[in-house]
C-alpha cells in the first residue's frame, strides 16, 4: 500500500514514515510538509492508496486539507492524524470527508492495521473514548456551523466569514446564534472557550 503522509514536524514525520515502511507494516510512504506540496505529490504519485494529514499544520489546517483532497482526489482514502484523542475532533474529521481518525499515541502495529482496513474500504475512528453523540442528548453542530466556528476561531468578522463561505452576512449571524444556543455559550468569546473545551476548534 502506498501512503502520502502530510506532517510539518520533521522528526515525527521521518520516524512515522520509517515505522510504517518496516517489513511488518508493509507500507510505502512518501512525505510532504505542507498542503500545497502534498497536492502536487498526489498528482505525481498517481498510485497512492491513502493520504494521512496531520491536524495541526503550521501552514494550513488538516481539516481543510481533507476537504481539499476530497475535492481534487475523491477516490483517495483520507485519514486525519492528531496527538489529540478527541471524539469531537474525530467527528469533525468524519464531516470533512475522512475515512478515519488516528491518534499518534496508538501502537504502530495498530495504526498499520487500521490503515489497511481503511484502504480496503472500511472506516476507523478510534479515539479510545465514547463518541460525544452517545453522551446524553448532546449532538454535533451541523457541517456549516462547524465551518462558521472554524472561521470565528481565526478571528474573522461576520462579513469575512460570509465572503469565505459564499453566504449572506445575516445567515452567518443566524449560525452564530444557533451555535451560542447549542453550546450554551453567553457570548462569542465564551463560545470559543466552550468549543475548545469540547475539541470543536
C-alpha positions in Angstrom: 0.0 0.0 0.0 1.3 3.5 -0.9 0.7 6.3 1.6 1.2 10.1 1.4 2.0 11.5 4.9 1.4 15.2 5.4 3.1 16.5 8.5 5.3 19.5 9.2 7.1 18.1 12.2 10.4 16.7 10.7 11.3 14.3 13.4 7.8 12.8 13.8 7.3 12.7 10.0 10.6 10.9 9.4 10.1 8.5 12.3 6.4 7.7 11.5 7.2 7.2 7.8 10.1 4.8 8.7 7.9 2.9 11.1 5.2 2.5 8.5 7.7 1.3 6.0 9.1 -1.5 8.1 8.6 -5.0 6.7 6.0 -5.9 9.3 3.9 -2.9 8.4 4.5 -3.3 4.7 3.7 0.2 3.5 5.4 2.5 1.1 5.4 6.1 2.4 6.1 9.4 0.7 6.0 12.6 2.7 5.1 16.3 2.4 5.5 19.1 4.9 2.7 21.4 3.6 -0.6 21.0 1.9 0.3 22.7 -1.5 3.3 20.3 -1.7 1.1 17.4 -0.8 -1.4 18.2 -3.5 1.4 18.3 -6.1 2.8 15.0 -4.9 -0.6 13.3 -5.1 -0.6 14.3 -8.8 2.9 12.9 -9.3 2.3 9.7 -7.4 -0.9 8.6 -9.1 -0.8 5.1 -7.4 -1.5 6.4 -3.9 -3.9 4.4 -1.8 -4.3 6.8 1.1 -3.3 10.2 2.5 -2.6 10.8 6.2 -3.0 14.5 7.1 -1.9 16.0 10.5 -4.5 18.1 12.2 -2.2 20.9 13.2 -0.1 22.2 10.3 1.9 25.4 10.5 0.7 26.4 7.1 -3.0 25.3 6.7 -5.4 23.2 8.6 -5.7 19.4 8.5 -9.5 19.5 8.2 -9.3 21.9 5.3 -6.7 19.6 3.8 -9.1 16.7 4.0 -11.7 18.7 2.1 -9.2 19.8 -0.5 -8.0 16.3 -1.2 -11.7 15.1 -1.3 -12.5 17.8 -3.9 -9.4 17.1 -6.1 -8.9 13.3 -5.5 -12.2 11.9 -4.3 -11.1 8.3 -4.9 -8.2 8.7 -2.4 -8.9 7.5 1.2 -8.3 10.3 3.7 -7.2 10.0 7.3 -6.7 12.7 10.0 -3.9 12.1 12.5 -3.5 14.0 15.7 -1.9 14.0 19.1 -5.4 14.8 20.5 -7.6 11.8 21.1 -10.9 13.7 21.0 -14.3 12.3 19.9 -15.3 15.7 18.8 -12.2 16.1 16.6 -12.8 12.6 15.1 -16.4 13.6 14.3 -15.1 16.8 12.6 -12.8 14.7 10.6 -15.7 12.5 9.5 -17.7 15.5 8.5 -14.7 16.7 6.5 -14.7 13.5 4.4 -12.2 11.4 6.3 -12.4 7.6 6.4 -10.5 7.5 9.6 -9.1 9.3 12.6 -5.9 8.0 14.2 -4.2 9.2 17.4 -0.5 9.5 17.3 -0.3 7.6 20.6 -1.6 4.4 19.0 0.9 1.5 18.7 2.4 1.3 15.2 1.1 -2.2 14.5 -2.5 -1.0 15.4 -2.0 2.1 13.1 -0.7 -0.1 10.3 -3.7 -2.5 10.7 -6.2 0.5 10.8 -4.7 1.9 7.6 -5.1 -1.5 5.8 -8.7 -1.6 6.9 -9.3 2.0 5.7 -7.6 1.3 2.3 -9.9 -1.8 2.0 -13.0 0.5 2.2 -13.7 0.4 6.0 -13.8 3.3 8.4 -11.7 3.6 11.6 -12.4 6.3 14.1 -10.7 5.0 17.2 -10.3 7.7 19.9 -10.5 5.3 22.9 -13.4 7.3 24.2 -17.2 7.2 23.9 -18.4 9.4 21.0 -19.9 12.7 22.0 -23.1 11.9 20.2 -23.7 9.0 22.5 -23.4 11.1 25.7 -26.9 12.1 26.8 -28.7 14.2 24.2 -25.6 16.1 23.0 -25.4 16.3 19.2 -22.7 17.8 16.9 -23.3 21.1 15.3 -24.0 21.0 11.6 -21.2 21.0 9.0 -22.0 24.6 8.1 -22.0 25.6 11.8 -18.6 24.0 12.2 -17.3 25.9 9.2 -18.5 29.1 10.7 -17.0 28.1 14.1 -13.6 27.5 12.5 -13.5 30.9 10.9 -14.7 32.5 14.1 -11.8 30.9 15.9 -9.4 32.5 13.5 -10.7 35.9 14.4 -12.7 36.6 11.3 -15.7 39.1 11.5 -19.1 38.1 10.2 -18.6 39.9 6.9 -15.3 38.0 6.1 -17.0 34.7 7.1 -19.9 35.4 4.8 -17.4 36.1 2.0 -15.3 32.9 2.7 -18.4 30.7 2.7 -20.3 32.4 0.0 -23.4 33.1 2.2 -25.2 36.2 3.4 -23.9 38.0 6.5 -27.4 37.6 8.0 -27.0 33.8 7.6 -23.7 33.9 9.4 -25.4 35.7 12.3 -28.1 33.0 12.4 -25.4 30.3 12.5 -23.6 32.1 15.3 -26.8 32.5 17.3 -27.6 28.8 16.8 -24.0 27.9 18.0 -24.4 30.0 21.1 -27.6 28.2 22.0 -26.4 24.8 21.0 -23.2 25.1 23.2 -24.8 27.1 26.0 -22.4 30.0 25.5 -23.1 33.5 26.7 -21.0 35.4 24.1 -18.8 34.9 21.1 -15.8 34.8 23.3 -17.4 32.2 25.6 -18.5 30.3 22.6 -14.9 29.8 21.5 -13.9 28.7 25.1 -16.6 26.1 25.1 -15.8 25.0 21.6 -12.1 24.5 22.5 -13.1 22.5 25.7 -15.1 20.2 23.5 -12.5 19.8 20.8 -14.5 21.5 18.2 -11.8 24.0 17.2 
